[in-house]
Amino acid sequence: MSMVYKFNILAALKEKGYNSVRLRSEKVFGESTMQKFRTGEMISVDNIERLCKLLDCQPGDIIEYVPDEK
């Protein structure tokens, strides 16, 4: 089972006026979370909630379930 992002998170944040320096300096996301965005790793539910607030969307707009191939 895999969860994947539906779009480039950092690009979407940039469109809303949030660059990586601002996100870290305002303590919105830490460097480890920013790195997870870059590598496609999943983040915590708390961070998904924060991301939904920033992007004005729902969790299902951000991530999707992709079943493993057998």
N, C-alpha and C positions, 0 to 999 in steps of 0.2 A: 504494500500500500504506500502511495506517495501523495504528499500534498505539495502543490506547486503554486507559485505566484502566477497570476493571469497576465501581468504586465510588469514592466520595469519600475520597481518601487521608487528608486532614487530619481528617475526621470519624472515620475508623477509628482513627487515632492518638490522637485525643482520648478515644475510648472506652477505650483502653488506658492512659490517664493521661498522655499526652504532648501538651502544648500547644505553640504555636509558640515561646514564650519558653524553655521547658525544652529543646526540641530544639536551639535555637541556643546557649543558654548551656552545655549539656552537649556541644556540638559534635558532635551526632548528624548534623544536616543544616545546611548553610549557607543563607543567605538566597536565593541563586540557585536552589537545589533546592526550597526552600519555595515560591518563586514559580512554579516549573515545576509543582508540585502544584496550585497555584491555577488555572493557565491550561491544565492538561491536557497540557503538553508532556512528552515522555519524558525520563526520567532515565538515568543511566549504570547499567551492570550492577552495579557496586560498590554504588551506592545502592539498587538493587533488592534486592540481597543483604541489605543492612542493614535495609531495610524488611521483608523476609521474617522476619528474626530478631525484630524488634520486634512484628510482627503474628502471629508463629507460623504462617506459611503458605508456600505455594509460589509461584514467579513466575507460574505460570498462573492462580493465584487472584487476581492483581493486574491483569494486563494480558491483552489479547486482540488478535488480528489481525483487522482489518476490511478486506476487499478494496475497492479503489477501484471505484466504479461507472463503467462504460464508456459 
